Every structure is written in C-alpha cells, then in structure tokens.
C-alpha cells in the first residue's frame, strides 16, 4: 500500500510538473507559406475572397472526405462566412476586413474554444501573383498539450498550407482555361462608321500590335471628345498561314463620319450578311474558334464572299474583366 501511495504521489508530481511546463510554454504561433500563381492578382484575390470556391481547393476537404460545407447567402467580402462539419473536424470562418487585391483578414474557429486569425497577402509578381497564406494566434492549454504530443503546430500545419496553395494554384489555372465556342449562324450586321489604324505584322504579333493601336485610337478619341458607339473590333484584310503574316485594321465604332488630322482614319463598314460565332474565354483560343466557324460554314452549305473581310468584335476584354475565361469575342465572316 505504501508503495502504491508513492507511485500515486510520483504521478501526481509528474502531472503537476508537466502541467506547469505546458502552462508556461509560449502558445503564440504565426504560420505562413507563399506561392506564385501565374494569374492576374484580381483573379487570385476574387477566388480566395469567395468562400464557395474553397471546397474546390481547401486541403481539409481532401484530408477528410466526410466534411460537408454550409454556406450562408453572403460568401464573399466583409462579413462573409461558411462552416463545415465532418467525422474528423468541424468549424467556421468569417471575413473581418479586406483591402481589394492586397489583403484579406479572417477569423477561424476549429471548435476548440479559441479562435485564430487567418490572413492573405497579395502582391504582383513578374510571373503573376505572389500569394501568402498565414494563420496566427495563441493556443490555450489543451491546444498546447495537443500540439506538444504531435511535434508542434508548425510541423503539422506547414504541409497543409503548402498543399492548399498547390491545390489553389491548380484550381485557378484550370478555371482560366475554361472556354466555349458557340456557333450562332447567319446574322445581318448593321455596319457603320469607325476610327481605325492599319498595319501588317507577323501572326504571332497580332495581339500585341492590336492592343497598341487600340490604345492610340482610344487616347485620340479621349483627347478630341469623341464617343464610341460600340465595342472595338478588328478587320482582317490578309491572313497568310504559309508565311505567318497578316494585315489588319484595329477599329472603334463611332456614330458619324469624322475628318481626322492624324494617322487615325475614318472608315465605313457596310451592312452585310455574315456568319457569326461567339468565343467565351481567353483570346488564345481564337484560332480554334475560327476553325470551328469555317467548318460550320462549309457544313451548312454557305460560301464566304470572295471580297469579304472577316472581322471580330471584342465584346468583353481585359478592359472590362481581367479574368480571361470571362472574355467574349464575336467572330463575323461575310457570306454570299
């Protein structure tokens, strides 16, 4: 009996000693990891800002397949939140503050009785967006005991954050690749006046040249108080696949004919019968859309006008939306 009493006292002293040790440990932590994602900063920010997207890349959904997410009406911006529950974990998170395209501050509750601050930092990088995902706070006694037995909070959480950023990167890049081609068929294009510049270039330089010319035309219009009457477009005069060259005009529609004094000219697009296709997505898929257009023209028994010059209208582009998957390009081919 006396032996058992000594064992009891020894265990009690050990428990008290361990408890004192744990209580005196600094429970503060600040875990963070960074990654460069090859996407515009606005796109990366918008994905992280919307909690509904988290189920597509959140690491915990990969770790625990039983987790079910619950979303309220507001899932993005200040005050947004969502919660989750599963066999292995449950919790909730809400957005406390944000600076668009720079920072998001959130509060997360893992159901342990204490909360942590989750923070996101966004910075432009030469290759895209550098994103930093971090979490900081202070562990309570039971949390310190748990992490002590697991080798430390940083050791356990760092791989989860790295995996989460990798999944986020894959999700965003996959979203940017989404595109659709819709064959609309025969439409009558109304035509009208437009300001334009014409140039010849290598096909690979087409997009660069077009943007440069468009900027010059828009600046001219701004300086001369000229309003556009529609979306910018380009007219293809020549397209030489063999030599990889093209000749085209970059245009902005206007309501009436204007006498210009610089190298920006006024043209007129005649009303005409055309075959229309809509590309929804990055302009890099335009060649695919043009191929689909000419294939549909042949299959439906139409014939391209010999002297007709195809053109494409940029209904939604980078000036309206930085996300390439949201761009809309309308393709028109004059037909007989």
Secondary structure, 3 states (H helix, E strand, C coil): CHHHHHHHHHHHHHHHHHHHHHHHCCCEEEEEEEEEECCCHHHHHHHHHEHHHHHHCCHHHHHCCCCEEEECCCCECCCCEEEEECCCCEEEEEEEEEECCCEEEEEEECCCCCEEEEEEEEEEECCEEEEEEEEEEECCHHHHHHHHHCCCHHHHHHHHHHHHHHHHHHHHHHHHCCCEEEEEEEEEECCEEEEEEEEEEEHHHHHHHHHHHHHHHHHHHHHCCCCCCCCCEEEEEEEECCCCEEEEEEEEECCCCCCCCCCCEEEEECCEEEEEEEEECCHHHHHHHHHHHHHHHHHCCCCECCCCCCEEEEEECCCCCCCHHHCEEEEEEEEC
